[in-house]
């Protein structure tokens, strides 16, 4: 699931910004304010407790930057959702609006900080039999881009293992409906999968706890 768009200034700065940011505890007031905006929906340290909101702490910086670039360019669906906590709890906002409000430097800082955090897997019910079938699909069709069962941040394809199943299901619906773009490489693989394959692989990812 490699990115289909990328702003050069973001990519050039990733390694430099990572060194400048240092450990996860090095947080300026401006960065903390931006992180709090993220955490009001994605949970403290990006560990979501909401089944329809992804956990983002632990994603690679490249994946986060690419995602925010896609939102800024309205290349990913930007459905409104309620802010889950904080002073604006209950208000509506979407990711395109969030991305638009942030500078490139803001996004770089946020991405590098989130990448320094551990990915917290969701505790959720799953069907063990479907998970076993899903493992076969993962190993057959997905492992070249989603390494280690979809658990590695280093492939810059997001982390699927332990992600909220409801969120993954929604992304698959968007892919199937053509609402969320895919790379040509992913499209070839994805279009081979049956409805049952997709259901099974969701349970496989949900089995990582």
KOLDO-935118 format. One record per residue: residue number from 1; y negated, z, x negated of N, C-alpha, C, O in turn. Coordinates in steps of 0.05 Angstrom, whole numbers, padded with zeros to 5 digits. Layout:
N
n,n.v,n.w,n.u,ca.v,ca.w,ca.u,c.v,c.w,c.u,o.v,o.w,o.u
NUM,Y,Z,X,Y,Z,X,Y,Z,X,Y,Z,X
...
END
This chain:
209
n,n.v,n.w,n.u,ca.v,ca.w,ca.u,c.v,c.w,c.u,o.v,o.w,o.u
1,00024,00000,-00017,00000,00000,00000,-00025,00000,-00018,-00043,00016,-00014
2,-00026,-00018,-00037,-00048,-00019,-00056,-00074,-00027,-00041,-00072,-00040,-00020
3,-00096,-00020,-00052,-00121,-00024,-00038,-00128,-00054,-00037,-00119,-00069,-00055
4,-00143,-00062,-00017,-00151,-00090,-00014,-00180,-00093,-00021,-00190,-00116,-00021
5,-00194,-00072,-00027,-00222,-00074,-00035,-00228,-00051,-00053,-00217,-00029,-00050
6,-00247,-00055,-00072,-00253,-00034,-00091,-00280,-00040,-00103,-00286,-00062,-00112
7,-00298,-00020,-00103,-00324,-00023,-00115,-00321,-00017,-00145,-00312,00004,-00153
8,-00330,-00036,-00162,-00327,-00033,-00191,-00340,-00007,-00201,-00328,00006,-00218
9,-00365,00000,-00193,-00376,00024,-00204,-00359,00049,-00199,-00358,00067,-00216
10,-00346,00050,-00176,-00328,00073,-00171,-00306,00074,-00191,-00301,00095,-00203
11,-00292,00051,-00196,-00269,00051,-00213,-00276,00057,-00242,-00262,00072,-00256
12,-00298,00046,-00251,-00307,00050,-00278,-00312,00080,-00284,-00307,00090,-00305
13,-00323,00094,-00263,-00331,00122,-00267,-00309,00142,-00264,-00313,00165,-00270
14,-00285,00134,-00254,-00265,00153,-00247,-00258,00171,-00271,-00259,00196,-00268
15,-00251,00159,-00294,-00243,00176,-00317,-00266,00193,-00327,-00262,00216,-00334
16,-00290,00181,-00328,-00313,00196,-00338,-00319,00219,-00319,-00324,00242,-00328
17,-00319,00214,-00293,-00325,00235,-00274,-00304,00257,-00274,-00310,00281,-00270
18,-00279,00250,-00278,-00258,00270,-00280,-00263,00289,-00303,-00260,00313,-00299
19,-00271,00279,-00326,-00277,00296,-00349,-00302,00313,-00343,-00302,00337,-00350
20,-00322,00301,-00330,-00346,00316,-00325,-00342,00338,-00305,-00354,00360,-00307
21,-00324,00333,-00285,-00320,00352,-00264,-00304,00376,-00275,-00309,00399,-00267
22,-00284,00370,-00291,-00268,00392,-00303,-00248,00403,-00282,-00237,00387,-00267
23,-00244,00429,-00283,-00224,00441,-00265,-00234,00442,-00237,-00258,00439,-00231
24,-00215,00448,-00218,-00222,00448,-00190,-00243,00469,-00183,-00258,00466,-00163
25,-00246,00489,-00200,-00265,00510,-00195,-00293,00503,-00201,-00312,00517,-00194
26,-00297,00480,-00216,-00324,00472,-00223,-00337,00456,-00201,-00332,00432,-00198
27,-00352,00470,-00184,-00363,00457,-00160,-00393,00464,-00158,-00401,00487,-00156
28,-00409,00443,-00158,-00438,00447,-00154,-00444,00452,-00125,-00427,00447,-00108
29,-00468,00461,-00119,-00476,00467,-00092,-00475,00441,-00075,-00466,00442,-00052
30,-00484,00419,-00086,-00484,00394,-00071,-00456,00384,-00066,-00450,00375,-00044
31,-00438,00387,-00085,-00410,00379,-00081,-00397,00397,-00060,-00383,00387,-00043
32,-00402,00423,-00062,-00390,00441,-00042,-00399,00434,-00014,-00383,00436,00005
33,-00424,00427,-00011,-00434,00419,00016,-00418,00395,00026,-00411,00394,00050
34,-00414,00375,00009,-00399,00351,00017,-00370,00358,00023,-00358,00348,00042
35,-00358,00375,00006,-00331,00383,00010,-00327,00398,00036,-00308,00394,00051
36,-00347,00415,00043,-00345,00429,00068,-00345,00410,00092,-00331,00415,00112
37,-00360,00389,00090,-00360,00368,00111,-00332,00357,00114,-00323,00353,00137
38,-00318,00352,00092,-00290,00342,00093,-00272,00363,00105,-00255,00358,00122
39,-00276,00388,00095,-00257,00410,00103,-00260,00417,00133,-00241,00427,00145
40,-00283,00411,00145,-00287,00418,00173,-00268,00402,00191,-00263,00410,00214
41,-00257,00380,00180,-00236,00365,00195,-00209,00366,00181,-00188,00370,00193
42,-00210,00363,00154,-00185,00360,00139,-00174,00387,00129,-00153,00387,00116
43,-00187,00409,00136,-00176,00435,00128,-00186,00444,00101,-00194,00427,00085
44,-00184,00470,00096,-00193,00481,00070,-00177,00467,00047,-00153,00465,00048
45,-00192,00459,00027,-00180,00445,00004,-00166,00420,00012,-00148,00410,-00002
46,-00173,00408,00035,-00161,00383,00044,-00133,00386,00054,-00119,00366,00056
47,-00124,00410,00060,-00097,00415,00071,-00099,00418,00101,-00104,00439,00111
48,-00095,00396,00115,-00099,00395,00144,-00078,00411,00159,-00055,00412,00152
49,-00088,00425,00180,-00070,00439,00198,-00069,00424,00225,-00056,00434,00244
50,-00082,00401,00227,-00083,00385,00251,-00064,00361,00248,-00066,00347,00229
51,-00046,00357,00268,-00026,00337,00265,-00037,00308,00264,-00024,00290,00254
52,-00061,00304,00275,-00072,00277,00276,-00092,00273,00253,-00104,00251,00251
53,-00096,00293,00236,-00114,00291,00214,-00099,00293,00188,-00083,00312,00185
54,-00102,00274,00169,-00085,00275,00145,-00094,00297,00125,-00117,00303,00124
55,-00075,00307,00111,-00080,00323,00088,-00089,00304,00066,-00076,00284,00060
56,-00112,00310,00053,-00123,00293,00032,-00125,00306,00005,-00128,00292,-00015
57,-00123,00332,00004,-00122,00346,-00022,-00097,00338,-00037,-00075,00341,-00026
58,-00100,00328,-00062,-00076,00319,-00077,-00074,00289,-00078,-00059,00279,-00095
59,-00088,00274,-00061,-00088,00245,-00063,-00101,00238,-00090,-00116,00254,-00102
60,-00095,00214,-00100,-00108,00205,-00125,-00137,00199,-00120,-00144,00191,-00097
61,-00153,00201,-00140,-00182,00195,-00137,-00185,00166,-00130,-00203,00159,-00114
62,-00169,00148,-00142,-00171,00120,-00136,-00166,00114,-00106,-00180,00099,-00094
63,-00146,00127,-00095,-00139,00122,-00067,-00161,00132,-00049,-00168,00118,-00030
64,-00172,00155,-00055,-00194,00166,-00038,-00219,00147,-00040,-00231,00141,-00019
65,-00226,00139,-00064,-00249,00121,-00067,-00244,00095,-00052,-00262,00085,-00039
66,-00221,00083,-00055,-00215,00058,-00041,-00216,00062,-00011,-00226,00044,00003
67,-00206,00084,-00001,-00207,00089,00028,-00235,00092,00038,-00242,00081,00058
68,-00252,00107,00023,-00279,00110,00031,-00295,00084,00030,-00312,00079,00047
69,-00288,00067,00010,-00301,00041,00009,-00293,00024,00033,-00310,00010,00044
70,-00268,00026,00041,-00259,00011,00064,-00272,00021,00090,-00280,00005,00107
71,-00276,00047,00092,-00290,00058,00115,-00320,00049,00115,-00330,00041,00136
72,-00332,00050,00092,-00360,00041,00090,-00363,00012,00099,-00383,00005,00112
73,-00344,-00005,00091,-00345,-00033,00098,-00332,-00039,00126,-00330,-00062,00134
74,-00324,-00018,00140,-00312,-00020,00166,-00287,-00038,00166,-00283,-00054,00184
75,-00271,-00034,00145,-00246,-00049,00142,-00222,-00032,00150,-00200,-00042,00149
76,-00227,-00008,00158,-00206,00009,00170,-00216,00019,00197,-00240,00022,00200
77,-00198,00024,00216,-00207,00034,00242,-00223,00060,00239,-00216,00077,00223
78,-00244,00062,00254,-00262,00085,00253,-00264,00097,00281,-00286,00096,00293
79,-00243,00109,00290,-00243,00121,00317,-00257,00149,00316,-00253,00164,00297
80,-00272,00154,00336,-00286,00180,00337,-00265,00203,00341,-00246,00200,00355
81,-00271,00225,00328,-00254,00249,00332,-00272,00273,00332,-00295,00272,00322
82,-00263,00295,00344,-00278,00319,00344,-00277,00333,00317,-00256,00334,00304
83,-00301,00343,00308,-00301,00360,00285,-00287,00386,00292,-00294,00398,00312
84,-00269,00394,00275,-00251,00416,00282,-00261,00444,00276,-00251,00463,00288
85,-00280,00446,00258,-00290,00473,00251,-00319,00470,00240,-00329,00448,00237
86,-00331,00493,00233,-00358,00492,00222,-00380,00492,00242,-00374,00494,00266
87,-00404,00489,00233,-00428,00491,00251,-00429,00468,00272,-00442,00471,00292
88,-00416,00446,00267,-00416,00423,00285,-00390,00420,00300,-00384,00398,00310
89,-00374,00441,00301,-00348,00441,00315,-00352,00430,00343,-00369,00438,00358
90,-00334,00411,00350,-00335,00399,00377,-00351,00374,00379,-00348,00358,00398
91,-00369,00369,00359,-00384,00344,00359,-00366,00321,00351,-00344,00326,00340
92,-00374,00297,00358,-00358,00273,00351,-00369,00260,00326,-00393,00258,00322
93,-00350,00250,00310,-00358,00234,00287,-00335,00216,00279,-00312,00222,00286
94,-00341,00195,00264,-00319,00178,00254,-00322,00174,00224,-00343,00179,00212
95,-00301,00164,00211,-00301,00162,00182,-00320,00141,00172,-00330,00143,00149
96,-00326,00120,00187,-00346,00100,00178,-00373,00113,00175,-00388,00108,00156
97,-00380,00131,00194,-00406,00145,00193,-00406,00164,00170,-00426,00167,00156
98,-00384,00178,00165,-00382,00197,00143,-00386,00182,00116,-00401,00191,00099
99,-00372,00160,00113,-00374,00144,00088,-00402,00133,00084,-00412,00133,00061
100,-00414,00125,00105,-00441,00114,00103,-00461,00135,00094,-00481,00128,00080
101,-00457,00160,00101,-00475,00181,00094,-00473,00190,00065,-00490,00205,00055
102,-00452,00181,00051,-00447,00190,00023,-00454,00168,00003,-00450,00145,00008
103,-00466,00176,-00019,-00472,00157,-00041,-00446,00152,-00056,-00426,00166,-00053
104,-00446,00132,-00073,-00423,00127,-00090,-00417,00150,-00108,-00394,00158,-00113
105,-00438,00163,-00119,-00435,00186,-00136,-00422,00209,-00121,-00405,00223,-00131
106,-00430,00213,-00095,-00419,00234,-00079,-00389,00229,-00075,-00373,00248,-00079
107,-00382,00205,-00069,-00353,00198,-00064,-00337,00202,-00090,-00315,00213,-00088
108,-00348,00195,-00112,-00334,00199,-00138,-00328,00229,-00143,-00306,00236,-00150
109,-00349,00245,-00138,-00345,00274,-00142,-00324,00285,-00123,-00307,00300,-00131
110,-00327,00278,-00098,-00308,00288,-00077,-00279,00279,-00085,-00261,00296,-00084
111,-00276,00254,-00092,-00250,00243,-00098,-00237,00257,-00122,-00213,00264,-00121
112,-00252,00261,-00143,-00241,00274,-00166,-00234,00303,-00161,-00215,00314,-00172
113,-00250,00317,-00145,-00244,00344,-00138,-00218,00346,-00121,-00201,00362,-00127
114,-00217,00330,-00101,-00193,00330,-00083,-00168,00323,-00099,-00147,00334,-00094
115,-00171,00305,-00118,-00148,00296,-00134,-00138,00319,-00152,-00115,00319,-00161
116,-00155,00338,-00158,-00147,00361,-00175,-00132,00383,-00160,-00122,00402,-00172
117,-00131,00380,-00133,-00118,00401,-00116,-00089,00394,-00110,-00082,00370,-00112
118,-00073,00413,-00104,-00045,00408,-00097,-00044,00396,-00069,-00060,00402,-00051
119,-00024,00379,-00065,-00019,00368,-00038,-00001,00388,-00023,00021,00395,-00032
120,-00011,00397,00000,00004,00417,00016,00019,00403,00038,00007,00391,00056
121,00045,00404,00036,00062,00390,00056,00062,00405,00083,00061,00429,00085
122,00061,00389,00104,00060,00400,00131,00088,00412,00139,00108,00400,00133
123,00087,00434,00153,00111,00446,00164,00113,00435,00193,00097,00442,00210
124,00133,00419,00198,00135,00405,00224,00164,00399,00230,00181,00395,00212
125,00171,00398,00256,00199,00391,00263,00205,00362,00258,00187,00345,00260
126,00229,00356,00250,00238,00329,00245,00268,00326,00252,00282,00347,00252
127,00277,00302,00256,00305,00297,00262,00319,00290,00236,00313,00270,00223
128,00338,00307,00228,00351,00304,00202,00367,00277,00200,00368,00265,00179
129,00380,00269,00222,00395,00244,00223,00377,00220,00219,00383,00202,00204
130,00354,00221,00233,00335,00199,00230,00323,00199,00202,00318,00178,00191
131,00319,00223,00191,00308,00225,00164,00327,00212,00143,00317,00198,00125
132,00353,00215,00147,00372,00203,00129,00371,00172,00131,00372,00158,00110
133,00368,00162,00155,00366,00133,00159,00339,00123,00147,00338,00102,00136
134,00319,00139,00150,00293,00132,00139,00293,00131,00109,00279,00115,00097
135,00309,00148,00096,00311,00148,00067,00321,00121,00057,00313,00111,00036
136,00340,00110,00072,00351,00084,00065,00329,00063,00066,00328,00045,00049
137,00313,00064,00087,00291,00044,00090,00271,00048,00068,00262,00028,00056
138,00264,00072,00061,00245,00078,00039,00255,00066,00013,00240,00053,-00001
139,00280,00071,00007,00292,00061,-00018,00295,00031,-00019,00294,00019,-00040
140,00299,00019,00005,00303,-00010,00006,00277,-00026,00005,00275,-00046,-00008
141,00256,-00015,00020,00232,-00031,00024,00207,-00020,00012,00188,-00035,00007
142,00206,00006,00008,00180,00019,00002,00176,00031,-00025,00154,00037,-00034
143,00198,00035,-00040,00197,00052,-00063,00181,00040,-00087,00172,00055,-00104
144,00177,00014,-00087,00163,00002,-00109,00133,00010,-00109,00120,00011,-00129
145,00122,00014,-00085,00094,00022,-00082,00091,00051,-00076,00071,00064,-00084
146,00110,00063,-00061,00110,00091,-00054,00132,00105,-00069,00154,00109,-00059
147,00125,00113,-00093,00145,00124,-00112,00154,00152,-00105,00140,00166,-00090
148,00177,00159,-00115,00188,00186,-00111,00189,00194,-00081,00181,00216,-00074
149,00199,00176,-00065,00201,00182,-00037,00174,00184,-00023,00172,00196,-00001
150,00154,00171,-00034,00127,00173,-00023,00112,00198,-00030,00092,00205,-00016
151,00121,00212,-00051,00109,00237,-00058,00090,00236,-00082,00077,00256,-00089
152,00089,00213,-00096,00073,00212,-00121,00045,00202,-00115,00041,00182,-00102
153,00025,00217,-00125,-00003,00208,-00123,-00009,00186,-00143,-00029,00171,-00140
154,00008,00183,-00163,00001,00165,-00186,00003,00136,-00179,-00006,00119,-00194
155,00016,00129,-00156,00018,00101,-00149,-00007,00091,-00134,-00010,00068,-00126
156,-00026,00110,-00129,-00051,00104,-00115,-00047,00092,-00088,-00063,00075,-00079
157,-00026,00100,-00075,-00020,00090,-00048,-00020,00112,-00027,-00009,00109,-00005
158,-00032,00134,-00034,-00032,00157,-00015,-00006,00172,-00018,00013,00163,-00031
159,-00004,00195,-00006,00020,00211,-00006,00031,00212,00023,00017,00221,00041
160,00055,00203,00026,00068,00202,00053,00087,00225,00057,00090,00235,00079
161,00101,00233,00036,00121,00254,00038,00107,00281,00044,00092,00291,00027
162,00113,00292,00067,00100,00317,00075,00074,00313,00090,00062,00333,00098
163,00066,00288,00094,00042,00283,00110,00048,00288,00140,00072,00287,00148
164,00028,00293,00156,00033,00297,00185,00045,00272,00198,00034,00250,00195
165,00067,00276,00212,00081,00254,00223,00065,00240,00245,00065,00215,00247
166,00050,00255,00260,00033,00242,00281,00013,00224,00269,00007,00202,00279
167,00001,00232,00246,-00018,00215,00233,-00005,00190,00222,-00016,00168,00225
168,00018,00192,00210,00032,00169,00199,00039,00150,00222,00036,00125,00219
169,00048,00160,00244,00055,00144,00267,00031,00127,00276,00033,00104,00283
170,00007,00140,00277,-00017,00126,00285,-00024,00104,00266,-00033,00083,00274
171,-00021,00109,00240,-00027,00088,00221,-00008,00064,00224,-00017,00041,00221
172,00017,00070,00230,00036,00048,00234,00029,00032,00260,00032,00008,00260
173,00020,00046,00280,00010,00032,00304,-00013,00014,00298,-00014,-00009,00307
174,-00031,00023,00281,-00054,00007,00273,-00046,-00017,00256,-00056,-00039,00260
175,-00027,-00013,00238,-00016,-00035,00223,-00003,-00056,00241,-00009,-00080,00239
176,00013,-00047,00259,00028,-00065,00277,00009,-00080,00295,00015,-00103,00302
177,-00013,-00068,00303,-00032,-00081,00321,-00053,-00097,00306,-00070,-00110,00318
178,-00051,-00097,00279,-00070,-00113,00263,-00097,-00099,00261,-00117,-00112,00252
179,-00099,-00074,00268,-00125,-00059,00266,-00131,-00050,00238,-00154,-00047,00230
180,-00110,-00044,00223,-00113,-00035,00195,-00101,-00056,00177,-00077,-00063,00179
181,-00117,-00068,00159,-00107,-00089,00141,-00085,-00080,00122,-00084,-00056,00114
182,-00068,-00099,00115,-00047,-00094,00095,-00051,-00114,00072,-00061,-00136,00077
183,-00042,-00107,00048,-00040,-00127,00027,-00018,-00147,00035,00000,-00140,00051
184,-00018,-00170,00023,00003,-00190,00028,00030,-00179,00021,00050,-00184,00035
185,00031,-00164,-00001,00057,-00152,-00010,00067,-00133,00010,00091,-00133,00016
186,00050,-00116,00021,00059,-00097,00041,00067,-00110,00067,00086,-00103,00080
187,00051,-00130,00075,00056,-00144,00100,00084,-00156,00101,00098,-00154,00121
188,00092,-00168,00079,00119,-00180,00077,00141,-00159,00082,00160,-00163,00097
189,00137,-00136,00070,00156,-00114,00073,00155,-00102,00101,00175,-00097,00114
190,00131,-00097,00110,00127,-00083,00136,00138,-00099,00159,00150,-00088,00177
191,00134,-00125,00158,00143,-00142,00181,00174,-00145,00182,00184,-00155,00202
192,00188,-00135,00162,00217,-00135,00163,00227,-00111,00179,00250,-00111,00188
193,00210,-00091,00182,00219,-00065,00194,00220,-00066,00224,00201,-00076,00237
194,00241,-00056,00236,00243,-00054,00265,00229,-00029,00274,00220,-00012,00258
195,00227,-00026,00300,00214,-00002,00312,00230,00022,00304,00219,00043,00298
196,00257,00019,00303,00274,00042,00295,00270,00049,00266,00270,00072,00258
197,00267,00028,00249,00262,00033,00221,00237,00050,00217,00237,00069,00202
198,00216,00042,00231,00190,00056,00229,00193,00085,00238,00182,00104,00226
199,00207,00089,00260,00211,00116,00270,00227,00133,00250,00220,00156,00245
200,00248,00121,00239,00265,00136,00220,00250,00143,00195,00253,00165,00184
201,00233,00125,00185,00219,00131,00160,00198,00153,00164,00192,00168,00146
202,00187,00154,00189,00168,00176,00195,00182,00203,00192,00171,00222,00181
203,00207,00204,00203,00222,00229,00201,00230,00235,00173,00232,00259,00165
204,00235,00214,00157,00241,00219,00128,00217,00232,00114,00220,00251,00100
205,00194,00221,00118,00170,00232,00106,00165,00260,00116,00156,00278,00101
206,00170,00265,00142,00166,00291,00154,00186,00312,00144,00182,00336,00147
207,00208,00302,00132,00229,00321,00122,00221,00335,00096,00234,00354,00088
208,00200,00325,00083,00190,00338,00058,00172,00362,00066,00150,00358,00076
209,00182,00386,00061,00168,00410,00069,00169,00431,00048,00158,00453,00052
END
